[in-house]
C-alpha cells in the first residue's frame, strides 16, 4: 500500500509543471529524482537572493520526502503552508495536501490506521480545494489525478470518480497539451479502465501512453503494466 502511494505521488513530482516555461532551476527541481541532486538544488535555492523561492524550496523538500526522506517532511509542509497563507497560490495548497497524504503513508507504515485514514482524507480534501480555487489549471488537475488514482489503488478510499472528472478536463484540452501530459492522461485512463475490468481498452490506453512520449516516466510505467498483463 505505502509503496504504491509513494510511487503515485512521485509521478506527480516528475510531471507537474515540467512543461511550464520558467527558469531552468524550476524545471530541475520538478524533474529530479536523484537525492544528491535534489539536495544540491535545495542548497542553491537557499542561497538564492533573487526573489522568493519558498514555493520551489517546499516542492524540492517534498520531492525528497517522496523518495522516503521523511526527515524533510516538516520542512516541506511548513514552507508550502506558509506560501499558501501568504500568496493564496492554489499550487502550494495542492502540494501541501499531497504532503499531508505522505503523513498518512508514514502512519500506515507504523500501523496507525486511524491517523493514516484521517491524513489521507484530509490531504485529498485540500487538493480538492486547490482545484476549486483554480479549476482551469492543468497542473493542479494532474496533481489530483495522481493522488486520486494512487489513493484508490492503495486504500479503502475510492476517488476514481474524481480522477475521471479531471481526466475529462485534460481530454477537453488535448490539443494544447504537451506529449508528456498526453502520455500521463492515457496511463491513468488505462489504470481506471483496468480497474473497471475493461482490459482491452486499458491495454489500448497503455500502448498510446508508451507511444506518445516514449522517453517519459509515464511511457515506462505503461510498458511495465503491459508486461505484467502479458504474464
Protein Blocks (a to p, Z undefined) as FASTA:
>chain_A
ZZmmmmmmmmmmmmnoplpccdfklmmmmmpccfklmmmmmmmmmmpcgbjfklmmmmmm
mmmmmnopaklmmmmmmmmmmmmmmnopaklmmmmmmmmmmmmmmmmmnopaklmmmmmm
mmmmmmmmmmmmmmmlmklmmmmmmmmmmmmmmmmbdcklmmmmmmmmmmmmmmmpcfkl
mmmmmmmmmmmmmmnopaklmmmmmmmmmmmmmmbmklmmmmmmmmmmmZZ
